[in-house]
Amino acid sequence: MTTRRICSAVLPVVFALALAATAKPAEAHHAFTAEFDENACQDFNGKLTRLDWQSPHAFFYVDIENEDGEVEEWTFQTYSLITLRRNGTGREVFMANMEKDVYVRGCLARNKEERYAAAGLMRFEDGELRQVGQIQN
């Protein structure tokens, strides 16, 4: 076999292996009701403390005082980043409201993970009620 034939036979295989090695795995997406309980929604009031602006969803954290007066950190998942941007609730809106009081309407996680919910509606300091996730009952 000539060098040219070997290269033409091996090169596509090497290219395919290199492509496969650098490919990013696809992230599975889920339906809202697969992860969150639409019948276990509640209102939350607290202080916005941080934001993880990452694809496919943003996560924000709110310090909320429980019935015993202790502060607990709650995690809320939002719509996709592009949907948030399209409705005018970009990263800068969250950042401008850090350490400020917010209202969130959210549904608890089905897996009973403590202090984790999907955010549906959110009100920042400006008083505007914004849709940041799937609307729940």
PyMOL commands that set and color helices and strands:
alter all, ss='L'
color gray80, all
select helices_A, chain A and resi 3-22+32-35+81-86+91-96
alter helices_A, ss='H'
color red, helices_A
select strands_A, chain A and resi 36-53+57-65+71-80+101-109+116-123+129-131
alter strands_A, ss='S'
color yellow, strands_A
deselect
rebuild
show_as cartoon
